[in-house]
């Protein structure tokens, strides 16, 4: 298997085995100690604990969260993934109380990996679309 295929498999595993379950051991296995997340507010890089906390909060609001991977592309040490987050809004999220609405959020991630671990992340997530889906009718 090529390094690109191995990296794609690691990213798929992160999405299915960590994002969907919140399992800290899997996060620690797949995310490097020096991880930098460039997808946060203002574009300032955040470390691995901030990334873990994001998913803890997100899974708290959408405990049945599923990740659907639509496409993946790999070049050198980077993997680009087009995916959707799907779940039911059962907990507080960004000041919005649970609505019991089912959400479907489009996300495009770019991850750089080293030795099978994520070291850098960039993303474009349709947060405006998510907030629209949660807004009272």
C-alpha positions in Angstrom: 0.0 0.0 0.0 1.4 3.5 -0.9 1.9 6.2 1.7 -1.0 8.1 0.2 -3.3 5.1 0.6 -2.1 4.6 4.2 -2.7 8.3 5.0 -6.2 8.1 3.5 -7.0 5.0 5.7 -5.7 6.9 8.8 -8.0 9.8 8.0 -11.0 7.5 7.5 -10.2 5.8 10.7 -10.0 9.1 12.5 -13.4 10.1 11.2 -15.2 6.7 11.9 -13.4 5.5 15.0 -12.7 8.8 16.8 -15.2 11.4 15.5 -18.1 9.0 15.8 -17.2 7.6 19.2 -15.1 10.2 21.0 -12.5 7.5 22.0 -9.5 9.4 23.4 -7.1 6.5 22.8 -7.8 6.6 19.1 -7.4 10.4 19.0 -4.0 10.0 20.8 -3.0 7.3 18.4 -3.8 9.3 15.3 -3.0 12.9 16.2 0.7 14.0 16.7 1.8 15.8 19.9 2.8 18.9 17.8 -0.5 19.0 15.9 -1.6 22.4 14.6 -5.2 23.2 13.7 -5.6 26.1 11.3 -9.4 25.8 11.1 -10.2 27.7 14.3 -11.7 31.2 14.7 -9.5 33.9 13.2 -7.2 31.4 11.6 -4.8 31.3 14.6 -3.3 27.8 15.0 -4.7 25.7 17.9 -3.1 22.7 19.4 -4.3 19.1 19.8 -6.2 19.7 23.0 -8.3 22.4 21.4 -9.1 20.0 18.6 -10.1 17.2 21.0 -12.2 19.7 23.0 -14.0 20.8 19.8 -15.1 17.2 19.1 -16.1 16.7 22.7 -18.4 19.7 22.5 -19.7 18.8 19.1 -20.4 15.2 20.1 -22.2 16.5 23.3 -24.6 18.4 21.0 -24.9 15.7 18.4 -24.3 12.4 20.3 -25.4 10.2 17.4 -22.9 11.9 15.1 -22.0 10.0 11.9 -19.4 10.9 9.3 -20.1 10.2 5.7 -16.9 10.3 3.6 -17.9 11.3 0.0 -14.4 11.7 -1.6 -10.7 11.5 -0.6 -7.7 12.6 -2.5 -4.0 12.2 -1.4 -0.9 13.8 -2.7 2.5 13.6 -1.0 1.8 13.9 2.8 -1.7 15.5 2.5 -5.2 14.1 2.4 -8.2 16.1 1.3 -11.6 14.8 2.4 -15.1 15.9 1.4 -17.5 14.6 4.0 -20.7 15.3 5.9 -21.4 15.3 9.6 -24.9 14.0 10.3 -26.7 13.8 13.6 -29.5 14.9 15.9 -29.3 18.1 17.9 -29.8 16.6 21.4 -27.6 19.0 23.4 -26.6 22.6 23.7 -24.5 23.9 20.8 -23.1 27.5 20.6 -25.8 28.7 23.0 -28.7 26.9 21.1 -30.6 24.4 23.3 -31.4 21.0 21.9 -33.9 21.2 19.1 -34.1 17.4 18.1 -33.5 18.5 14.5 -31.4 16.2 12.3 -28.5 18.1 10.7 -26.3 17.4 7.7 -23.2 19.6 7.5 -20.8 19.7 4.6 -17.1 19.7 5.4 -13.9 19.8 3.4 -10.7 18.9 5.4 -7.1 19.1 4.4 -4.8 17.1 6.7 -1.0 16.8 6.6 0.3 13.6 8.1 3.6 12.3 9.3 4.2 8.7 10.2 0.4 8.0 10.0 -0.4 10.8 12.5 -2.1 14.1 11.8 0.2 17.1 12.1 -1.7 19.9 10.4 -5.4 20.6 9.7 -7.3 23.1 7.6 -11.1 22.9 7.0 -14.0 24.6 5.4 -17.2 23.6 7.2 -20.7 25.0 6.4 -21.2 26.4 9.9 -23.7 29.0 8.5 -25.7 26.1 7.0 -25.6 24.3 10.3 -26.8 27.3 12.3 -29.7 27.7 9.7 -30.7 24.0 10.3 -30.8 24.6 14.0 -32.7 27.9 13.9 -36.3 27.7 15.1 -38.9 27.6 12.2 
